[in-house]
Amino acid sequence: MSGFHYRLRAPGEPLTVADWRRRARRRLPRMVWAYVEHGADGERTLRENESAFAGRRLNQRVLTRTSAVDLGVTVAGTPLALPILLAPTGLAGAVHWHGDLGAAQAAEEAGTRLVLSSASAYSIEEMALSTRADHFFQLYPWRDRALTASLISRARDCGYRALVVTVDVPVYGNRLRERRTGMTLPPTLTPLRVLDAARHPRWCYGYFRHRRTTLRNLVPDGRSIPAADSVHIQSSNLTANMGWADLEWIRTRWHGPLYVKGILHPDDAERAVETGADGVIVSNHGGRQLDAVPASIHALPAVAERVGDRCEVLVDGGIRTGTDIAVALALGARACLIGRPLLYGLAAAGSHGVAAVLRILREELTRTLTLMGLPDVGDLDRSCLAEPEQTAASGLPRRPGQEGKAHRPTYTPADVTVWKPPPPSK
């Protein structure tokens, strides 16, 4: 339990995730920023992931004696201090050399967990040796069954709590901004791009001093290979020739909690549960795969309604504030994953930046629930959301016969009663 209070901050310290985004953009070369920030094709889904939250309104209740708020939830049998997990983000070491390890340590400080990407700059074993908590591991169902089985075994032997299987990357999405800025395989360098990188000396120092860009999980024998070669191993293992039988095969080899990430359709959620998944993660890969699919928050209610009573439903995509988290939980999510917000903090200030982003989201969510009059994050449900007619542009319900017209009440002086104090008692 924790009451809301403002923490003293140094002058100029970011106050929101958007503030951390601006700082991250200044710290990164254009090609790396394109990898962090942009999406596939016309980026419709990328934009809608965030804008979809703008159409949601919360119900406020007052005089509820909400002096303390409990943000704790349980995911995969693991108690978390707040309903936020750090999403798997490949090549995080290219953003800042602290990479996945720094993010995991920030998650531990906040009382939550990181989902370690298969494309991590730190290996499964390095992470296990340098962290205290039982984090989660993310797996692609790759073409090479031996490699896939090896990653499952290594994660199990190192004590990872849950396995998150990402199923929405049979091929890479058409990420045009990355291609146009040279963030390709291998990176396409030009004199202007080299000059742009040189204008970010702090990033350059970390990049060349620590070289945390090789996908360490794909070179388990410890060989030193160029980062581009390790990324090629990953890309060559992507395959569209995958089906539900492959998920069943993974299920037989992993005996802990298993989540399927990349679900948007309730029929797929149903099939995942039938295959043995303990949870599903509603996600469109941050708008980086198939463009023009629904925003995650739009897909969430139907999935939660279909399978929410049989498995845990998580969501990622577009979450930037504590209010966004409250909306997602009210629509049926057990917890949320954040990807870009963690990278903003990481790019700007390494592990300390990730910890700061989590503190901001904790404070915002605590404040939101306090103002809503809710003492527990578990109290969030559909009743906490205003009905659509209450969220019209005018902010007021329509009068009968006034559909399509803005309701502008008119008053005359005769309608107004002026309050006067009672005469003093004798």
Helices and strands as residue ranges (DSSP letters): H 17-27, H 30-37, H 44-51, G 52-55, E 73-75, E 78-80, E 84-86, H 92-95, H 99-110, E 115-116, H 124-130, E 136-139, H 145-157, E 163-166, H 176-181, H 191-198, H 201-210, G 216-218, H 227-237, H 244-253, E 258-263, H 266-274, E 279-282, G 285-287, H 296-307, E 312-316, H 322-330, E 335-338, H 340-372, G 377-379, G 382-384, G 388-391, G 413-415
